[in-house]
Amino acid sequence: MSAIIPPPIEVISQGKPLIVTKHALKQFESRWRRYVSDKHGSVPKDFTKTLTKLLNKSSLEPAGSPGRVIRIMNHGFKPMEFRINEKWRFVILINNEDKRILVTAERIFKK
């Protein structure tokens, strides 16, 4: 059973406001359930709180990933920020008003 996904919410990440889209929260929950819960059996009581904690402990991802180029192209060459926290990548769009919008949360799989 899936949790009810709220409308976009605003959290504070890295000391700045960040809008978390429905899609990003839904993807985070889905990927947590698939890759984390299946291995460890743990499911957060509050996915928003867990996501915010991971974001606050994240760091900027170094440039150079081919996937970054594709994501930037898919979002109309708008400024983007890529943050990582262990096995998570957070893709943040920076819109014309300098608002930061989390568009997705992905699992990182090392080769």
Backbone as numpy.savetxt, mean C-alpha at the origin, in Angstrom:
# Nx Ny Nz CAx CAy CAz Cx Cy Cz
-14.97 -15.24 4.93 -15.81 -14.06 4.93 -14.92 -12.82 4.93
-15.20 -11.91 4.06 -14.41 -10.70 3.90 -14.98 -9.57 4.74
-14.08 -8.75 5.27 -14.51 -7.59 6.05 -15.15 -6.56 5.13
-15.98 -5.73 5.68 -16.60 -4.64 4.91 -15.53 -3.59 4.66
-15.40 -3.16 3.41 -14.39 -2.17 3.03 -15.01 -0.78 3.12
-14.43 0.09 3.93 -14.98 1.43 4.08 -14.63 2.31 2.88
-15.25 3.49 2.79 -14.86 4.43 1.73 -13.42 4.88 1.98
-12.83 5.60 1.01 -11.45 6.06 1.22 -11.31 6.74 2.58
-10.20 6.46 3.23 -9.95 7.05 4.54 -8.65 7.82 4.51
-8.46 8.69 5.46 -7.21 9.42 5.56 -6.50 9.00 6.83
-5.23 8.65 6.69 -4.40 8.28 7.82 -3.16 9.18 7.80
-2.38 9.13 8.86 -1.12 9.85 8.89 -0.01 8.82 8.70
0.80 9.02 7.67 1.91 8.13 7.38 3.15 8.97 7.13
4.22 8.61 7.81 5.47 9.36 7.68 5.25 10.83 8.04
4.32 11.08 8.96 4.04 12.44 9.42 3.22 13.28 8.47
2.71 12.67 7.38 1.93 13.41 6.38 0.59 12.72 6.16
-0.45 13.47 5.79 -1.73 12.83 5.47 -1.60 11.93 4.24
-2.29 10.81 4.29 -2.30 9.85 3.19 -3.71 9.33 3.03
-4.24 9.42 1.81 -5.56 8.88 1.52 -5.38 7.42 1.12
-6.12 6.53 1.77 -6.08 5.10 1.44 -7.36 4.79 0.66
-7.19 4.41 -0.60 -8.36 4.11 -1.44 -8.99 2.78 -1.01
-10.25 2.60 -1.40 -10.94 1.33 -1.15 -10.16 0.18 -1.79
-9.69 0.42 -3.01 -8.95 -0.61 -3.74 -7.70 -1.02 -2.96
-6.94 -0.03 -2.47 -5.70 -0.34 -1.76 -5.97 -1.14 -0.49
-6.99 -0.75 0.25 -7.30 -1.47 1.48 -7.81 -2.88 1.18
-8.60 -3.01 0.13 -9.12 -4.32 -0.27 -7.97 -5.23 -0.72
-7.04 -4.69 -1.51 -5.89 -5.47 -1.97 -5.02 -5.88 -0.80
-4.81 -4.96 0.15 -4.00 -5.28 1.33 -4.63 -6.43 2.11
-5.93 -6.34 2.34 -6.62 -7.39 3.08 -6.55 -8.72 2.33
-6.82 -8.69 1.05 -6.81 -9.90 0.24 -5.42 -10.55 0.24
-4.40 -9.75 0.05 -3.04 -10.29 -0.01 -2.58 -10.75 1.37
-3.01 -10.06 2.41 -2.68 -10.52 3.77 -3.27 -11.90 3.99
-4.56 -12.03 3.66 -5.24 -13.31 3.88 -4.58 -14.43 3.06
-4.19 -14.12 1.83 -3.62 -15.14 0.94 -2.20 -15.53 1.34
-1.34 -14.55 1.64 0.07 -14.85 1.84 0.52 -14.88 3.29
-0.14 -14.16 4.16 0.28 -14.12 5.56 -0.57 -15.07 6.40
-1.88 -14.95 6.30 -2.77 -15.79 7.10 -2.61 -17.26 6.77
-2.44 -17.56 5.49 -2.29 -18.96 5.09 -1.04 -19.59 5.71
0.02 -18.79 5.90 1.26 -19.29 6.48 1.22 -19.29 8.01
0.72 -18.21 8.58 0.83 -18.02 10.03 -0.52 -18.07 10.75
-1.61 -18.05 10.02 -2.93 -18.15 10.62 -3.41 -16.91 11.34
-2.71 -15.80 11.18 -3.10 -14.57 11.89 -3.84 -13.62 10.96
-4.91 -13.04 11.48 -5.67 -12.04 10.73 -5.85 -10.83 11.64
-5.43 -9.64 11.18 -5.60 -8.45 12.02 -7.07 -8.17 12.32
-7.33 -7.63 13.50 -8.69 -7.20 13.84 -9.05 -5.95 13.06
-8.04 -5.13 12.78 -8.25 -3.86 12.09 -7.20 -3.72 10.99
-7.58 -4.00 9.75 -6.62 -3.93 8.64 -6.09 -2.52 8.43
-6.90 -1.51 8.67 -6.46 -0.12 8.50 -5.32 0.20 9.46
-5.47 -0.22 10.70 -4.44 0.02 11.71 -3.14 -0.71 11.36
-3.28 -1.96 10.93 -2.10 -2.75 10.54 -1.40 -2.12 9.34
-2.17 -1.71 8.35 -1.62 -1.05 7.16 -0.87 0.22 7.55
-1.47 1.01 8.42 -0.84 2.27 8.87 0.48 2.00 9.60
0.51 0.99 10.43 1.76 0.63 11.14 2.85 0.26 10.15
2.51 -0.58 9.17 3.50 -0.97 8.17 3.99 0.22 7.37
3.08 1.11 6.98 3.46 2.31 6.23 4.40 3.19 7.05
4.10 3.35 8.33 4.93 4.21 9.17 6.33 3.67 9.39
6.50 2.37 9.23 7.82 1.75 9.37 8.48 1.50 8.02
7.87 2.00 6.96 8.40 1.76 5.61 9.47 2.78 5.25
10.21 2.45 4.20 11.23 3.37 3.68 11.06 3.48 2.17
11.63 4.52 1.59 11.54 4.69 0.14 12.26 3.56 -0.56
11.62 3.02 -1.60 12.23 1.95 -2.38 13.23 2.56 -3.35
14.41 1.96 -3.47 15.38 2.47 -4.44 14.84 2.42 -5.87
15.25 3.35 -6.68 14.81 3.40 -8.09 15.43 2.24 -8.86
14.85 1.95 -10.03 15.45 0.96 -10.92 14.58 -0.23 -11.25
13.47 -0.41 -10.59 12.61 -1.55 -10.87 11.83 -1.33 -12.16
11.84 -2.31 -13.09 11.05 -2.17 -14.32 9.55 -2.02 -14.02
9.10 -2.64 -12.94 7.69 -2.52 -12.55 7.30 -1.10 -12.23
8.24 -0.32 -11.73 7.97 1.09 -11.41 7.61 1.86 -12.67
8.36 1.62 -13.74 8.12 2.33 -15.00 6.70 2.05 -15.50
6.31 0.79 -15.44 4.96 0.40 -15.89 3.90 1.08 -15.03
4.09 1.08 -13.72 3.10 1.72 -12.83 3.00 3.22 -13.11
4.13 3.86 -13.31 4.13 5.30 -13.59 3.41 5.58 -14.91
3.67 4.76 -15.92 2.98 4.92 -17.21 1.47 4.72 -17.04
1.09 3.69 -16.27 -0.34 3.39 -16.07 -1.07 4.51 -15.33
-0.35 5.33 -14.61 -0.97 6.42 -13.87 -0.68 7.77 -14.52
-0.47 7.76 -15.83 -0.35 9.01 -16.58 0.90 9.81 -16.26
1.99 9.14 -15.91 3.27 9.79 -15.62 3.19 10.78 -14.47
2.25 10.57 -13.56 2.14 11.43 -12.38 3.22 11.05 -11.37
3.60 12.00 -10.53 4.61 11.67 -9.52 4.12 10.54 -8.61
5.02 9.63 -8.30 4.67 8.50 -7.44 5.79 8.27 -6.44
5.40 7.63 -5.36 6.34 7.27 -4.31 6.16 5.78 -4.07
7.25 5.06 -3.97 7.22 3.62 -3.72 7.90 3.38 -2.38
7.16 2.80 -1.45 7.68 2.55 -0.11 7.68 1.05 0.14
8.68 0.58 0.87 8.75 -0.84 1.19 8.90 -1.04 2.70
8.35 -2.15 3.16 8.48 -2.58 4.54 8.56 -4.10 4.50
9.76 -4.62 4.65 10.02 -6.04 4.59 9.43 -6.65 3.32
8.29 -7.33 3.43 7.73 -8.03 2.26 6.55 -7.28 1.64
6.40 -6.00 1.95 5.30 -5.20 1.39 5.84 -4.03 0.59
5.18 -3.73 -0.53 5.47 -2.52 -1.32 4.18 -1.71 -1.36
4.31 -0.42 -1.10 3.16 0.49 -1.13 3.36 1.48 -2.26
2.38 1.58 -3.15 2.46 2.46 -4.31 1.59 3.68 -4.01
2.24 4.84 -3.94 1.57 6.09 -3.55 1.63 7.07 -4.70
0.46 7.54 -5.11 0.33 8.54 -6.16 0.30 9.92 -5.50
0.99 10.88 -6.10 0.97 12.25 -5.60 0.23 13.08 -6.64
-0.97 13.56 -6.27 -1.80 14.25 -7.27 -1.42 15.73 -7.40
-2.18 16.45 -8.21 -1.87 17.86 -8.51 -1.90 18.76 -7.29
-2.68 18.39 -6.27 -2.75 19.20 -5.05 -1.74 18.73 -4.01
-0.75 17.96 -4.41 0.25 17.38 -3.52 -0.35 16.46 -2.47
-1.54 15.91 -2.77 -2.12 14.92 -1.87 -1.50 13.57 -2.20
-1.21 12.81 -1.16 -0.64 11.47 -1.31 -1.77 10.46 -1.22
-1.84 9.55 -2.21 -2.93 8.58 -2.30 -2.34 7.18 -2.45
-2.61 6.31 -1.48 -2.15 4.93 -1.58 -3.05 4.22 -2.58
-2.47 3.78 -3.70 -3.27 3.14 -4.74 -3.23 1.62 -4.65
-2.17 1.04 -4.08 -2.16 -0.41 -3.87 -1.07 -0.80 -2.87
-1.26 -1.98 -2.31 -0.28 -2.60 -1.42 0.01 -3.98 -2.00
1.29 -4.27 -2.22 1.67 -5.51 -2.88 2.63 -6.30 -1.99
2.62 -7.60 -2.18 3.63 -8.44 -1.53 4.86 -8.46 -2.42
6.04 -8.46 -1.80 7.30 -8.53 -2.53 7.78 -9.97 -2.45
8.05 -10.55 -3.60 8.58 -11.91 -3.64 9.98 -11.85 -4.22
10.96 -12.22 -3.43 12.36 -12.21 -3.88 12.61 -13.42 -4.75
13.42 -13.21 -5.79 13.77 -14.33 -6.69 14.96 -15.08 -6.15
